[in-house]
Amino acid sequence: MNSFDKGINLSVALILAFGIGSCKSSSQKEPIQMVKSTSIETRKPTSTKLTPDRCFVQGYNQNDVNRLTDQFQIDVSSLDRNYNESLRNLSGKTADELNQSMLNLIQSSGRQVENLSKNYIDEYNRMVTDCPVNDPSSRSEVESDCICEIDDYPKEHQIFYRAGCALWSAQQRRCKSKAIVSKGFDYKLFASRARSTALNVGYVGHWGGSNQMKEYIEMNFETLLKSGMNLRIDNTACYPMDRPEQIENYLRTLQLPANSRVVIRGNQNLSVGKWDVFFLLRHANIWAQTELVSTGVRTYYPKCSDYIDGYCMTGIQTGTGAKCVEDGSTKLTHLRCCRKNLRTQNTDTSGISAPDSVWLKNPTVCE
């Protein structure tokens, strides 16, 4: 193998790090990394809503968030160009020198991505906060311990995974505590020590499909569920919900206490992970969500109208598909990521090249 084959294009590495790929892992553990929650009590939200429970801080609006996200994308693209230039400058080195230089380059780039992500999160949290609630008891969810788990393979990409978990953590609300942990974290021990009654778990890294998701729940959370723990899992990687019926069937076998609530959410498709924060990629990940509540087990799919003609990632997602439901119906429809033949070079408002693939309804194959 050529020593350069051990390297990785940064743009690919970043997408992998924020959720794309199949799962290969080890059991290496790292210390818990606590994420400081931003205080919001002194902020003054306006009546303008970003989501049903999120409002803009007074003086900010959607244009401010768009400019912030555009600048984040420009900064990451610049980092990608610098990385590739550094990669070209490694020619002429011995195999050992090249391997060490590659490792140093990946780690350095990872630290820069982590810093860019932290700055983006800090600025975003300055613009957006929880909407005011007159009656706290009207909130639909109790406070949870919010934990984001990073993959452990390959080791040199973990700094990218932590950046993805930082973005995920910043988006979580109703958190009693927040932490970033490594794969293999002992949730049962944590819940016992923290006297936790509800867990909100995110995952950033590689994954292998719904069967792996079933085994993950069974190994880490089944005992807690049977003791009355409420659980929400949000897996940002690829394919954790490619076959939601496997999760449905598993949850139906559990004999849980009355009023238990379990929510399992993940991508059906080859995802772009947490890069869905970018405007042009907000339709790239197609989710499915299986819920267990007192009335039974049910799987929810997104509305087709939210995705049809929305951008997907050329080369990465082209040809892949997922399911959605027609508006006002429970009928499932298939979407597929296809290139648009008539589309020429596209750019977004920041000058970054736009994807030229979109989600199309019911094509058996892309033309």
C-alpha positions in Angstrom: 0.0 0.0 0.0 1.3 3.4 -0.8 1.9 5.4 2.3 -0.4 8.2 1.1 -3.3 5.7 1.1 -3.2 6.0 4.9 -4.0 9.7 4.6 -7.5 11.0 4.2 -9.0 14.0 2.4 -10.1 16.4 5.1 -13.5 17.1 3.6 -14.1 13.3 3.6 -12.7 13.0 7.1 -15.0 15.7 8.4 -18.1 14.1 6.9 -17.0 10.8 8.2 -16.4 12.3 11.6 -19.8 13.9 11.8 -21.6 10.6 11.2 -21.0 8.9 7.8 -19.8 5.4 7.2 -20.1 1.8 8.4 -19.1 0.7 11.9 -15.7 -0.6 12.9 -14.8 -0.1 16.5 -12.6 -1.1 19.5 -13.3 -0.9 23.2 -10.8 1.8 24.1 -12.2 4.2 26.7 -11.4 7.9 27.4 -12.4 10.1 30.3 -15.7 11.8 30.3 -15.5 15.3 28.8 -18.0 17.7 30.4 -19.7 20.3 28.2 -20.5 23.6 29.9 -24.2 24.4 29.6 -24.8 28.1 28.6 -27.0 30.0 31.0 -30.1 31.5 29.4 -31.9 33.1 32.3 -30.8 36.6 31.6 -31.5 36.5 27.8 -34.5 38.3 26.3 -36.1 36.1 23.6 -38.4 37.7 21.1 -41.7 36.2 20.0 -40.0 35.1 16.8 -39.6 31.3 16.9 -36.8 29.2 15.2 -38.5 25.9 16.3 -41.5 25.3 18.5 -39.5 25.7 21.7 -36.5 27.8 20.5 -36.6 31.6 20.0 -34.2 34.3 18.7 -32.6 36.4 21.4 -33.7 40.0 21.2 -31.8 41.8 18.4 -31.1 38.6 16.3 -33.0 36.9 13.5 -32.7 34.1 11.0 -30.4 36.2 8.8 -27.9 36.4 11.6 -27.9 32.6 12.0 -27.6 32.2 8.2 -24.5 34.5 8.1 -22.9 32.7 11.0 -23.5 29.3 9.4 -22.2 30.6 6.0 -19.0 31.8 7.7 -18.5 28.5 9.5 -18.8 26.7 6.1 -16.3 29.1 4.5 -13.8 28.6 7.4 -14.1 24.8 7.1 -13.6 25.0 3.3 -10.5 27.1 3.8 -9.2 24.6 6.3 -9.8 21.8 3.8 -7.8 23.7 1.1 -4.9 24.2 3.6 -5.0 20.6 4.5 -4.7 19.4 0.9 -1.9 21.8 0.3 0.0 20.4 3.3 -0.7 16.9 2.0 1.0 17.7 -1.3 4.0 19.0 0.5 4.7 15.6 2.2 6.1 14.1 -1.0 9.7 12.9 -0.7 9.5 11.7 2.9 10.3 8.2 4.0 7.4 5.9 5.0 8.0 6.4 8.7 8.3 10.2 8.3 5.2 10.2 6.2 3.2 8.2 8.7 4.1 10.5 11.5 3.5 13.7 9.4 0.1 12.4 8.4 -0.8 11.7 12.0 0.4 15.2 13.1 -1.6 16.8 10.2 -4.8 15.0 11.0 -4.5 15.9 14.7 -3.7 19.5 14.0 -6.7 19.8 11.6 -8.9 18.1 14.2 -8.0 20.7 16.8 -8.8 23.5 14.3 -12.2 21.9 13.5 -12.9 21.6 17.2 -12.1 25.3 17.8 -14.2 26.3 14.8 -17.1 24.2 16.1 -16.8 25.6 19.6 -16.8 29.2 18.2 -19.8 28.4 16.1 -21.7 26.9 19.0 -20.9 29.9 21.3 -22.1 32.4 18.7 -25.2 30.3 17.9 -26.1 30.1 21.6 -25.7 33.9 21.9 -28.4 34.3 19.2 -30.9 31.6 20.1 -32.4 30.5 23.4 -35.4 28.7 24.9 -38.8 30.3 24.3 -40.4 31.6 27.5 -42.9 29.2 29.1 -45.5 30.7 31.5 -46.3 27.3 33.0 -43.3 25.1 33.5 -45.5 22.0 33.9 -46.7 22.5 30.3 -43.3 21.3 29.0 -43.7 17.9 27.4 -40.4 16.5 28.4 -38.7 16.1 31.8 -35.1 17.1 32.2 -32.7 14.5 31.0 -29.0 13.7 31.5 -27.7 14.5 28.0 -24.8 12.3 27.0 -23.1 12.2 23.5 -21.0 9.2 22.7 -18.1 9.2 20.2 -16.9 6.3 18.2 -13.4 4.9 19.0 -12.3 4.0 15.5 -10.0 5.2 14.0 -8.4 6.8 17.0 -7.0 9.8 15.1 -10.5 10.8 14.1 -11.8 11.1 17.6 -11.1 14.8 17.8 -13.5 15.2 14.8 -16.1 13.1 16.6 -15.8 15.3 19.7 -16.5 18.3 17.5 -19.6 16.6 16.2 -20.7 15.8 19.7 -20.2 19.4 20.7 -22.6 20.5 18.0 -25.1 17.8 19.1 -24.8 18.8 22.7 -25.4 22.5 21.9 -28.7 21.6 20.2 -30.1 19.7 23.2 -32.6 21.3 25.5 -34.1 20.3 28.9 -30.7 18.9 30.0 -30.0 18.4 33.7 -26.3 17.7 32.8 -24.3 17.3 29.6 -21.2 15.1 28.9 -19.2 13.8 26.0 -18.1 10.2 26.5 -16.1 7.5 24.6 -17.6 4.3 23.3 -18.0 1.7 25.9 -19.3 4.1 28.5 -21.1 2.5 31.4 -24.6 4.0 31.3 -25.9 1.7 34.1 -23.2 2.9 36.5 -23.7 6.5 35.5 -27.5 6.3 36.0 -27.0 4.7 39.4 -24.6 7.4 40.6 -26.5 10.3 39.1 -29.9 9.0 40.2 -31.0 9.7 36.7 -34.6 9.0 35.6 -34.2 10.1 31.9 -31.3 9.7 29.5 -30.9 11.6 26.2 -28.1 9.9 24.3 -26.5 11.1 21.1 -24.0 9.2 19.0 -21.4 10.5 16.5 -19.2 8.1 14.5 -19.6 5.0 12.3 -22.5 2.6 12.4 -23.7 -0.6 10.7 -27.5 -0.7 10.6 -30.7 -1.2 12.7 -29.6 -4.6 13.9 -26.5 -3.0 15.5 -28.9 -0.4 17.0 -31.0 -3.2 18.5 -27.9 -4.8 20.0 -26.7 -1.4 21.3 -29.9 -0.8 23.2 -30.0 -4.4 24.5 -26.5 -4.2 25.8 -26.5 -0.7 27.3 -30.0 0.2 28.2 -32.4 -2.8 28.6 -31.8 -3.2 32.3 -32.3 0.6 32.8 -35.5 0.5 30.8 -36.9 -2.3 32.9 -36.2 -0.3 36.0 -38.4 2.6 34.7 -35.8 4.8 33.0 -37.0 7.0 30.1 -34.7 6.9 27.1 -34.1 8.9 23.9 -31.4 8.0 21.5 -30.4 10.2 18.5 -27.9 8.4 16.3 -26.4 10.8 13.8 -24.4 8.1 11.9 -25.3 6.1 8.8 -28.2 3.6 8.7 -29.1 3.1 12.4 -32.7 3.2 11.3 -32.5 1.6 7.8 -34.9 -1.1 9.1 -37.0 0.5 11.8 -39.2 -2.7 12.0 -36.3 -4.4 13.8 -36.4 -1.8 16.5 -40.2 -2.0 16.6 -40.1 -5.8 17.1 -37.5 -5.6 19.7 -39.3 -2.9 21.8 -42.5 -5.0 21.7 -40.7 -7.8 23.4 -39.8 -5.7 26.4 -42.1 -5.7 29.4 -41.6 -2.2 30.8 -43.3 -0.3 33.6 -46.4 1.7 32.9 -45.8 5.2 31.5 -42.4 4.3 30.1 -41.2 6.3 27.2 -38.6 5.2 24.7 -37.6 7.2 21.6 -35.1 5.8 19.1 -34.2 8.2 16.3 -31.6 7.9 13.5 -30.9 8.2 9.8 -32.3 5.7 7.3 -29.7 6.6 4.8 -26.0 7.2 4.3 -25.9 10.4 6.2 -23.8 13.6 6.4 -24.1 13.5 10.2 -23.9 16.9 11.9 -23.1 18.8 8.7 -26.8 19.1 8.3 -26.4 22.4 10.2 -25.5 23.9 6.8 -28.4 25.4 4.9 -27.6 23.4 1.7 -27.5 20.1 3.6 -30.5 20.5 5.8 -32.3 17.8 3.7 -29.4 15.4 3.4 -30.3 13.2 6.3 -33.6 11.3 6.2 -34.6 10.2 9.7 -37.0 7.6 11.1 -38.2 7.5 14.7 -39.6 4.6 16.7 -41.4 5.4 19.9 -42.7 3.2 22.7 -45.3 4.9 24.9 -48.2 3.7 27.0 -50.4 3.2 23.9 -47.9 1.0 22.1 -45.0 1.1 19.6 -45.0 3.1 16.4 -42.5 4.4 13.8 -42.7 7.9 12.4 -41.3 9.0 9.1 -40.7 12.5 7.7 -43.1 14.2 5.3 -42.0 13.7 1.6 -42.7 17.3 0.9 -39.9 18.3 3.3 -37.4 16.5 1.1 -38.5 16.3 -2.5 -36.1 18.4 -4.6 -34.0 19.1 -1.5 -30.2 18.8 -1.9 -28.4 15.5 -1.2 -24.6 14.8 -1.5 -23.4 14.0 -4.9 -21.0 11.0 -5.0 -21.7 10.2 -1.3 -25.4 9.7 -1.3 -26.1 9.4 -5.0 -28.3 6.3 -5.7 -29.2 5.8 -2.1 -32.8 5.9 -0.9 -35.1 6.3 2.1 -38.8 6.3 3.0 -41.2 9.2 3.8 -44.9 9.7 4.1 -47.2 11.6 1.8 -48.8 14.7 3.3 -52.0 13.8 5.2 -51.4 10.1 4.7 -49.6 7.2 6.4 -48.6 5.7 3.0 -44.9 5.2 2.6 -43.1 6.5 -0.4 -39.5 6.0 -1.5 -37.1 8.8 -2.2 -33.7 8.4 -4.0 -30.8 10.8 -4.3 -30.2 11.5 -8.0 -28.2 14.0 -10.0 -30.2 16.6 -11.9 -29.1 16.5 -15.6 -30.1 20.1 -16.2 -28.3 21.6 -13.2 -25.2 23.5 -14.0 -22.6 24.8 -11.5 -24.4 26.1 -8.4 -23.2 28.3 -5.6 -24.8 29.3 -2.4 -24.7 32.8 -0.9 -21.2 32.3 0.5 -19.8 31.3 -2.9 -19.4 27.6 -1.9 -20.2 25.1 -4.7 -23.7 23.7 -4.1 -24.6 20.0 -4.5 -26.1 19.1 -7.8 -28.1 16.1 -6.6 -31.6 16.1 -5.1 -34.1 13.7 -3.6 -36.6 12.5 -6.2 -39.8 10.6 -5.6 -40.2 6.9 -6.5 -37.4 6.5 -9.1 -36.3 2.8 -9.3 -32.9 4.0 -10.5 -31.4 7.3 -11.2 -31.3 8.2 -14.9 
